[in-house]
Amino acid sequence: MNSELKNKEKSRPFPDGQRGLKLKICGMKFPENIEQVAVLQPDYLGFIFFEKSPRNFEVAIPELDKAIKKTGVFVDASLDFILEKVKKHELQAVQLHGKESPEFCAALKAVGLEIIKVFSVKDSFDFSILQQYESKVDFFLFDTKGKAKGGNGITFDWEVLKNYPSETPFFLSGGIGLEEIGRLKDFEFSKAFYGIDVNSRFELEPGFKNLDTLKELRTIIPQR
């Protein structure tokens, strides 16, 4: 991003409904890089526990500021597997990317975890699906429907979310990079728009985040 554009972005605050967005950085993998990213004080750091992912997390999480919520990302994993990772890594939140049922989400929420349920979107979305998850999750997350379970690097049609009928807060994900932040400023999302989830567009390689671009993002979306 050139300096002129950067200064322009910094001078244009988000509309009232988007001020103070939460920042979730997902797909963390390498301990030293995790420590470097944590200095930027994201609200959430995501660790993927899914063997098919190039960002599958298999080591120990370094000690982090307690204000950063450690989030485990799972795809149709068993309850026992999730709870084992929660205990091992002291996770505060769980993000579910598969076909997990409302009852499954409720069981995890009952043990005191924040639950983020992911739904994939392309050109349209049936919002009636959300009704059965209301009160059983803390957040919804809308990601781009693609070959991979996240980290596809492409956006979906955000116009779909103008019809968002729920009061449950949601994260926006799917191919968000610095270039998309300007669009976020001008887009009239629901007041339930809670935060953004970034991943592949801020990487040098899968799981290794680009500190320079994340620092630029932090100047545009300041710490809440």
CORCOR-V843129 format. One record per pair of residues at least 4 apart in sequence whose C-alpha atoms are under 6 Angstrom apart, sorted by the first residue. I is the first residue (numbers start at 1). J is the second residue. D is the distance in Angstrom with one decimal. If there is no record, write none. Layout:
<<I/J/D> <I/J/D>>
This chain:
<<10/220/5.4> <14/18/5.5> <14/19/5.2> <14/185/5.2> <17/191/5.2> <20/224/5.1> <21/194/5.8> <21/195/4.7> <22/195/4.2> <23/42/5.4> <23/43/5.4> <23/195/5.7> <23/196/5.4> <24/43/5.9> <24/44/4.5> <24/45/5.8> <24/197/4.6> <25/45/5.1> <25/197/5.8> <25/198/5.1> <26/45/5.7> <26/46/4.0> <26/199/5.2> <27/46/5.6> <27/47/5.4> <27/48/5.9> <27/55/5.6> <27/207/5.4> <28/47/5.4> <28/207/5.1> <29/57/5.5> <29/207/4.9> <43/68/5.0> <44/68/5.3> <44/69/4.6> <45/70/5.3> <45/71/5.9> <46/71/4.7> <46/72/5.9> <47/72/5.0> <47/73/5.8> <48/56/5.2> <48/57/5.6> <48/72/6.0> <48/73/4.5> <49/56/5.4> <49/57/5.6> <49/73/5.8> <49/74/5.6> <50/56/5.5> <51/56/5.6> <55/206/5.9> <55/207/5.0> <69/92/5.8> <70/91/5.0> <70/92/5.6> <71/91/5.7> <71/93/4.5> <71/94/5.3> <72/94/4.8> <73/94/6.0> <73/95/4.6> <74/96/5.2> <75/96/6.0> <75/97/4.9> <75/98/4.5> <76/98/4.8> <85/89/5.9> <86/90/5.3> <86/91/4.7> <92/113/5.6> <93/113/5.2> <93/114/4.4> <93/115/5.9> <94/115/5.2> <95/116/4.6> <95/117/5.9> <96/117/5.1> <96/118/5.9> <97/118/5.1> <102/133/5.2> <106/136/4.8> <109/113/5.1> <114/138/6.0> <115/137/5.0> <115/138/5.2> <116/139/4.7> <116/140/5.5> <117/140/4.9> <117/141/6.0> <118/140/5.8> <118/141/4.6> <118/142/5.9> <119/142/5.1> <120/142/5.9> <120/143/4.9> <120/144/5.3> <120/145/4.7> <121/144/5.1> <121/145/5.2> <122/145/5.5> <122/156/5.2> <123/157/5.7> <124/160/6.0> <139/169/5.3> <139/170/5.2> <140/170/4.6> <141/170/5.4> <141/171/4.5> <141/172/5.9> <142/172/5.4> <142/173/5.8> <143/173/4.7> <143/174/4.7> <144/155/5.8> <144/156/5.3> <144/174/4.8> <151/200/5.2> <153/175/3.9> <153/200/5.7> <154/174/5.7> <154/175/4.0> <155/174/4.9> <155/175/4.7> <162/189/5.9> <167/192/5.8> <169/192/4.4> <169/193/5.8> <169/194/5.4> <170/193/5.3> <170/194/5.3> <171/194/5.6> <171/195/4.7> <171/196/5.2> <172/196/4.8> <173/196/6.0> <173/197/4.8> <176/180/5.7> <176/198/5.9> <177/201/5.2> <202/209/5.7> <202/210/5.4> <203/208/5.5> <203/209/4.2> <203/210/5.0> <204/208/5.8> <204/209/6.0> <204/210/5.6> <211/215/6.0> <218/222/5.2>>
